[in-house]
Amino acid sequence: MLPTVPGNGPTGYSVADYTAIRDICEHLKASSTKGELAEKIARELEKYSVLALQVICGRLHHEVEHLPSPYREAVRPFFIQQLFGAHHQIMLMFRNGSFWKMRETLTDQVLISEYFLMVQKACFSRETQSDYVPGFNSPYQGLFYFLIAAFQMFVLEGPGHPVGMPFPGGFRVEDHNGVYFCPVRDKEKEVPYSICNFCPAKQTDTLK
């Protein structure tokens, strides 16, 4: 069971929450192959109950509804694919034994270590915000997002956001023969806890 015990600390979470997520991140960043990291991610995702996934889906719906129309309608299916399509893919690959075949060494161990150090902080970043509600902003909901992104970026070496995902201005994430381009890749460097800083995609402006 995930050790979520909201309300025991000054900002809403118990020491067990901080310790658990720290230990998860340390365990993940110690991986040496793509298959090892993928299996560890899948085992963490297995811990999420149907109810927990429904809450995450509700939170996603809540955040998407705040986007302006018609962008909201255009981007909604890509957010669903980014989280729940990827979750289904990971669990399917885990159950059919695909990860055993992934023996390639992880491409950038330093970047992966930096990523999971960031995740430890990011999972608790909403505690001090005015819209913070413990039951709706569990650190494990944030962890779910970062686990999915880690699989996409470090195991599959794909973009953190799905190919085809639109961004304001009419630009999209593109795939050019296995080289990915994103319109915001280099434009969120100052955004705290952004996965863009770890994404293998190139900035769209560099597309020739």
C-alpha positions as CSV (number, residue, x, y, z in Angstrom):
1,M,0.0,0.0,0.0
2,L,1.1,3.6,-0.6
3,P,1.9,5.2,2.8
4,T,-0.2,8.3,2.3
5,V,-1.2,9.7,5.6
6,P,-2.3,13.3,5.0
7,G,-2.7,15.8,7.8
8,N,0.1,14.6,10.1
9,G,2.6,17.4,9.3
10,P,2.6,21.2,9.1
11,T,2.1,21.1,5.4
12,G,-0.2,18.1,5.2
13,Y,2.0,15.0,4.8
14,S,3.7,12.7,7.2
15,V,7.4,12.0,7.4
16,A,6.6,8.6,5.9
17,D,5.5,10.2,2.7
18,Y,8.7,12.1,2.2
19,T,10.7,9.1,3.1
20,A,8.8,6.8,0.8
21,I,9.1,9.0,-2.2
22,R,12.8,9.6,-1.5
23,D,13.4,5.9,-1.3
24,I,11.4,5.2,-4.5
25,C,13.5,7.8,-6.4
26,E,16.7,6.5,-5.0
27,H,15.7,3.0,-6.1
28,L,14.8,4.1,-9.6
29,K,17.9,6.2,-10.2
30,A,20.1,3.2,-9.3
31,S,19.0,1.4,-12.4
32,S,21.6,0.6,-15.0
33,T,19.6,-0.8,-18.0
34,K,16.4,0.3,-19.7
35,G,14.7,-3.0,-18.7
36,E,15.6,-2.6,-15.1
37,L,14.3,1.0,-14.9
38,A,11.1,0.0,-16.9
39,E,10.4,-2.9,-14.5
40,K,10.9,-0.7,-11.4
41,I,8.6,1.9,-12.9
42,A,5.9,-0.7,-13.6
43,R,6.1,-2.1,-10.1
44,E,5.5,1.3,-8.7
45,L,2.6,1.9,-11.0
46,E,1.1,-1.4,-10.0
47,K,0.6,0.1,-6.5
48,Y,-2.0,2.5,-7.8
49,S,-5.6,1.3,-7.2
50,V,-8.4,1.9,-9.6
51,L,-9.7,4.6,-7.2
52,A,-6.3,6.3,-7.2
53,L,-6.3,6.3,-11.0
54,Q,-9.8,7.8,-11.0
55,V,-8.6,10.6,-8.7
56,I,-5.7,11.3,-11.0
57,C,-8.0,11.3,-14.0
58,G,-10.3,13.7,-12.1
59,R,-7.4,16.0,-11.4
60,L,-6.3,16.0,-15.0
61,H,-9.9,16.8,-16.1
62,H,-9.9,19.7,-13.6
63,E,-6.7,21.2,-14.9
64,V,-7.6,20.8,-18.6
65,E,-11.0,22.5,-18.0
66,H,-9.1,25.7,-17.0
67,L,-7.6,25.9,-20.5
68,P,-9.2,28.2,-23.0
69,S,-11.4,26.8,-25.8
70,P,-10.8,25.6,-28.5
71,Y,-7.3,24.7,-27.3
72,R,-8.8,22.8,-24.4
73,E,-10.7,20.4,-26.8
74,A,-7.7,20.0,-29.1
75,V,-5.2,19.1,-26.4
76,R,-7.4,17.0,-24.1
77,P,-6.9,13.6,-25.9
78,F,-3.2,14.1,-25.9
79,F,-3.1,14.6,-22.1
80,I,-5.1,11.5,-21.7
81,Q,-2.7,9.6,-24.0
82,Q,0.3,11.1,-22.2
83,L,-0.8,9.6,-18.9
84,F,-3.3,6.8,-19.3
85,G,-2.4,5.6,-22.8
86,A,1.2,5.3,-21.6
87,H,0.2,3.7,-18.3
88,H,-1.7,1.0,-20.3
89,Q,1.4,0.5,-22.5
90,I,3.8,0.1,-19.6
91,M,1.6,-2.4,-17.8
92,L,1.0,-4.4,-20.9
93,M,4.8,-4.6,-21.7
94,F,5.5,-5.5,-18.1
95,R,3.0,-8.3,-18.1
96,N,4.1,-9.8,-21.4
97,G,7.8,-9.8,-20.4
98,S,9.0,-7.2,-22.8
99,F,11.3,-5.5,-20.2
100,W,13.4,-8.7,-19.9
101,K,14.6,-8.1,-23.5
102,M,15.7,-4.5,-22.8
103,R,19.3,-4.9,-21.9
104,E,20.6,-1.6,-23.3
105,T,22.5,0.6,-20.8
106,L,20.7,3.8,-19.9
107,T,21.9,6.6,-22.1
108,D,22.6,9.3,-19.5
109,Q,22.9,8.2,-15.9
110,V,23.8,11.7,-14.7
111,L,20.6,13.2,-16.3
112,I,18.5,10.4,-14.8
113,S,19.9,11.0,-11.3
114,E,19.2,14.7,-11.6
115,Y,15.7,13.9,-12.8
116,F,14.8,11.8,-9.8
117,L,16.4,14.3,-7.4
118,M,14.0,16.9,-9.0
119,V,11.1,14.5,-8.6
120,Q,11.6,14.2,-4.9
121,K,11.0,17.9,-4.5
122,A,8.4,18.3,-7.2
123,C,6.0,15.8,-5.6
124,F,5.6,18.1,-2.7
125,S,5.7,21.4,-4.5
126,R,1.9,22.1,-4.3
127,E,1.7,21.9,-0.5
128,T,2.3,25.7,-0.2
129,Q,-0.1,26.8,-2.9
130,S,-3.4,28.4,-2.2
131,D,-5.4,25.7,-4.0
132,Y,-3.7,22.8,-2.1
133,V,-6.1,20.2,-0.9
134,P,-4.5,17.0,0.6
135,G,-6.9,14.5,-0.9
136,F,-6.7,16.1,-4.3
137,N,-3.0,16.9,-4.4
138,S,-1.4,13.7,-3.0
139,P,2.4,13.5,-3.7
140,Y,1.7,10.1,-5.2
141,Q,-0.4,11.7,-7.9
142,G,2.5,13.9,-8.9
143,L,4.8,10.8,-8.7
144,F,2.5,9.0,-11.2
145,Y,3.1,11.8,-13.8
146,F,6.9,11.7,-13.3
147,L,7.0,7.9,-13.5
148,I,5.2,7.9,-16.8
149,A,7.5,10.7,-18.1
150,A,10.6,8.8,-17.0
151,F,9.5,5.7,-18.9
152,Q,8.8,7.7,-22.1
153,M,12.1,9.8,-22.0
154,F,14.6,7.4,-20.5
155,V,13.4,3.9,-21.5
156,L,11.8,4.6,-24.9
157,E,14.0,7.8,-25.5
158,G,10.9,9.5,-26.8
159,P,9.4,13.0,-26.0
160,G,7.8,13.7,-22.6
161,H,4.7,14.9,-24.5
162,P,3.0,12.7,-27.2
163,V,3.9,13.2,-30.8
164,G,1.2,15.4,-32.4
165,M,0.4,17.2,-29.1
166,P,-0.6,20.8,-30.0
167,F,0.7,23.9,-28.2
168,P,-0.5,27.5,-28.4
169,G,0.6,29.1,-31.6
170,G,-0.2,26.2,-33.9
171,F,3.0,24.1,-33.2
172,R,3.0,20.5,-32.3
173,V,5.5,17.8,-31.1
174,E,6.9,16.2,-34.2
175,D,8.7,13.0,-35.1
176,H,11.1,13.2,-38.0
177,N,12.5,9.7,-38.6
178,G,13.0,9.1,-34.9
179,V,14.3,12.6,-34.1
180,Y,11.7,14.5,-32.0
181,F,11.1,18.2,-32.1
182,C,9.0,20.2,-29.6
183,P,8.0,23.9,-29.7
184,V,8.6,24.4,-25.9
185,R,11.7,22.1,-25.3
186,D,14.1,25.0,-24.5
187,K,11.5,27.5,-23.4
188,E,10.7,26.1,-19.9
189,K,14.2,26.1,-18.5
190,E,13.1,28.5,-15.7
191,V,9.9,26.6,-15.0
192,P,10.3,24.7,-11.7
193,Y,10.0,20.9,-12.0
194,S,9.4,20.9,-15.8
195,I,10.1,17.6,-17.5
196,C,11.1,19.6,-20.6
197,N,14.6,20.1,-19.1
198,F,15.1,16.3,-19.3
199,C,13.4,15.6,-22.6
200,P,15.4,14.1,-25.5
201,A,13.4,16.2,-28.0
202,K,15.0,19.1,-29.8
203,Q,13.6,22.6,-29.9
204,T,11.4,23.0,-33.0
205,D,13.3,26.2,-34.0
206,T,16.3,23.9,-34.8
207,L,14.3,22.0,-37.4
208,K,15.8,22.4,-40.9
